Amino acid sequence: MKAIKVALLTLVLAASFHSSAVKAEQSTDDHPLILLVGPAMEKNTIDGSKAYGASLAFEFTAIEHQLEIEVGTQYLSTSNPKEVGAQIIFKKPFELAHDVELGVGLGPAIWRKTSSSSNNLQTGVAFVADFMFWTTKKVGWYLSPSYTYGASSTAERVIGLSVGLLFSM
């Protein structure tokens, strides 16, 4: 598990250095760094349980028109247990219109049920489709359906949805 954390951290740092190099070459990207904030919900496809909460993510352009990286976290809750999770999503961006973007991607996800008797750290793969609608040059909203596939035999299979505001930095 420690090797996975080190590999993910190395990948994020390498991507951020590359992102700086791309910016130095007079990038024409209108949104090089984006903050995504909003409510989130998930439904477990195995037992049907639902969880609601909040999500927070930063997305940056690693390779213009080719690769965007989103680093995010979420806090979800039902009456019990509470869940804290994080993911790094590698996305291919598509410009559908002047002010509408689609990002399709996948990446590693980790989560832990904090108030459960089995509060083990779980890992998996998250598949995401982000629809971004820019109402102004710096502000917009997003709709992000997702599917997370847990890696262990007891891990969850979850369908999720996050909707919220976008802020271009």
C-alpha positions as CSV (number, residue, x, y, z in Angstrom):
1,M,0.0,0.0,0.0
2,K,2.9,2.4,0.8
3,A,4.3,1.7,-2.7
4,I,1.0,2.8,-4.3
5,K,1.0,6.0,-2.3
6,V,4.6,6.8,-3.3
7,A,3.8,6.0,-7.0
8,L,0.7,8.2,-7.0
9,L,2.6,11.1,-5.3
10,T,5.4,10.8,-7.8
11,L,3.0,10.8,-10.7
12,V,1.2,13.9,-9.4
13,L,4.5,15.8,-8.9
14,A,5.8,14.8,-12.4
15,A,2.5,15.9,-13.9
16,S,2.7,19.3,-12.1
17,F,6.2,19.9,-13.4
18,H,5.1,19.1,-16.9
19,S,2.1,21.4,-16.5
20,S,4.4,24.2,-15.6
21,A,6.5,23.5,-18.7
22,V,3.4,23.6,-20.9
23,K,2.3,27.0,-19.3
24,A,5.8,28.4,-20.1
25,E,5.2,27.6,-23.8
26,Q,2.3,30.2,-24.0
27,S,-0.6,27.8,-23.3
28,T,-3.9,28.9,-24.9
29,D,-5.9,26.9,-22.4
30,D,-8.7,29.1,-20.9
31,H,-8.9,27.0,-17.7
32,P,-5.4,25.7,-16.6
33,L,-6.5,25.2,-13.0
34,I,-10.1,24.5,-12.0
35,L,-11.7,24.2,-8.5
36,L,-14.8,21.9,-8.4
37,V,-17.1,22.1,-5.3
38,G,-20.4,20.5,-4.8
39,P,-22.7,17.9,-3.3
40,A,-22.2,14.2,-4.1
41,M,-24.1,11.0,-3.7
42,E,-23.4,7.4,-4.2
43,K,-25.4,4.2,-4.5
44,N,-23.8,0.8,-3.7
45,T,-24.8,-1.6,-6.5
46,I,-24.3,-4.6,-4.2
47,D,-26.5,-3.8,-1.2
48,G,-28.4,-0.8,-2.5
49,S,-27.3,1.6,0.3
50,K,-27.0,5.3,-0.5
51,A,-24.7,7.9,0.9
52,Y,-24.8,11.7,0.5
53,G,-22.1,14.4,1.2
54,A,-19.7,16.8,-0.4
55,S,-16.9,16.7,-2.9
56,L,-13.9,19.0,-3.5
57,A,-11.5,18.6,-6.4
58,F,-8.8,20.5,-8.3
59,E,-8.2,19.8,-12.0
60,F,-5.3,21.0,-14.0
61,T,-4.2,20.6,-17.6
62,A,-1.1,18.4,-17.9
63,I,-1.0,18.2,-21.7
64,E,-3.2,20.7,-23.5
65,H,-6.1,19.1,-25.4
66,Q,-4.8,15.6,-24.4
67,L,-4.6,15.1,-20.7
68,E,-6.2,16.7,-17.6
69,I,-5.6,15.4,-14.1
70,E,-8.2,15.8,-11.3
71,V,-7.3,15.3,-7.7
72,G,-10.3,15.2,-5.5
73,T,-11.7,14.1,-2.2
74,Q,-15.2,13.5,-0.8
75,Y,-17.0,13.0,2.5
76,L,-20.1,10.9,2.4
77,S,-22.5,9.9,5.1
78,T,-25.7,8.0,5.9
79,S,-26.8,7.6,9.4
80,N,-23.8,5.2,9.8
81,P,-21.0,4.8,8.6
82,K,-19.3,7.9,7.4
83,E,-16.9,7.6,4.4
84,V,-13.9,9.6,3.4
85,G,-12.4,9.0,0.0
86,A,-9.9,10.4,-2.6
87,Q,-9.1,9.8,-6.2
88,I,-6.8,10.9,-9.0
89,I,-8.5,10.8,-12.4
90,F,-6.6,11.0,-15.7
91,K,-9.0,12.5,-18.3
92,K,-9.1,13.0,-22.0
93,P,-10.8,16.4,-22.6
94,F,-13.3,17.1,-25.4
95,E,-14.7,20.5,-26.3
96,L,-18.3,19.9,-27.3
97,A,-19.1,23.6,-27.7
98,H,-17.4,27.0,-26.9
99,D,-18.7,26.8,-23.3
100,V,-19.3,23.0,-22.9
101,E,-16.6,20.5,-22.1
102,L,-16.5,16.7,-21.6
103,G,-13.7,14.9,-19.7
104,V,-13.7,11.1,-19.8
105,G,-11.2,9.3,-17.6
106,L,-10.3,6.8,-14.9
107,G,-7.8,6.5,-12.1
108,P,-7.1,5.1,-8.7
109,A,-9.5,5.7,-5.8
110,I,-9.1,5.0,-2.0
111,W,-11.7,5.3,0.7
112,R,-12.3,4.4,4.3
113,K,-15.5,4.0,6.3
114,T,-14.5,6.0,9.4
115,S,-17.3,5.0,11.8
116,S,-17.6,1.3,10.8
117,S,-16.3,-1.8,12.5
118,S,-14.5,-2.7,9.3
119,N,-12.8,0.7,8.7
120,N,-10.1,-0.8,6.5
121,L,-8.6,1.3,3.7
122,Q,-10.1,0.1,0.5
123,T,-8.8,0.7,-3.0
124,G,-10.3,0.6,-6.5
125,V,-10.6,2.2,-9.9
126,A,-13.0,5.1,-10.6
127,F,-14.4,5.8,-14.0
128,V,-15.7,9.4,-14.5
129,A,-17.4,11.5,-17.2
130,D,-17.3,15.2,-16.3
131,F,-19.6,17.6,-18.1
132,M,-18.6,21.2,-17.6
133,F,-20.8,24.2,-18.5
134,W,-19.1,27.6,-18.4
135,T,-21.6,30.4,-17.7
136,T,-18.8,33.0,-17.7
137,K,-15.0,32.8,-18.4
138,K,-14.2,32.0,-14.8
139,V,-17.4,30.4,-13.3
140,G,-19.6,27.5,-14.4
141,W,-21.2,24.3,-13.2
142,Y,-20.6,20.7,-13.7
143,L,-22.3,17.3,-13.7
144,S,-20.1,14.3,-13.0
145,P,-21.4,10.7,-13.1
146,S,-19.0,8.0,-11.9
147,Y,-18.6,4.3,-11.3
148,T,-16.1,3.0,-8.7
149,Y,-15.0,-0.6,-8.8
150,G,-13.4,-1.9,-5.6
151,A,-10.3,-4.0,-5.9
152,S,-10.9,-6.5,-3.1
153,S,-13.5,-9.3,-3.1
154,T,-15.4,-7.5,-0.3
155,A,-15.0,-4.0,-1.8
156,E,-17.9,-1.9,-3.1
157,R,-19.2,-1.3,-6.6
158,V,-20.6,2.2,-6.5
159,I,-22.5,4.5,-8.9
160,G,-22.0,8.1,-8.0
161,L,-23.0,11.6,-9.1
162,S,-21.6,15.0,-8.2
163,V,-23.0,18.3,-9.3
164,G,-21.6,21.7,-8.3
165,L,-19.8,24.9,-9.2
166,L,-16.6,25.4,-11.2
167,F,-14.1,28.2,-10.6
168,S,-11.3,28.8,-13.0
169,M,-8.1,30.0,-11.3
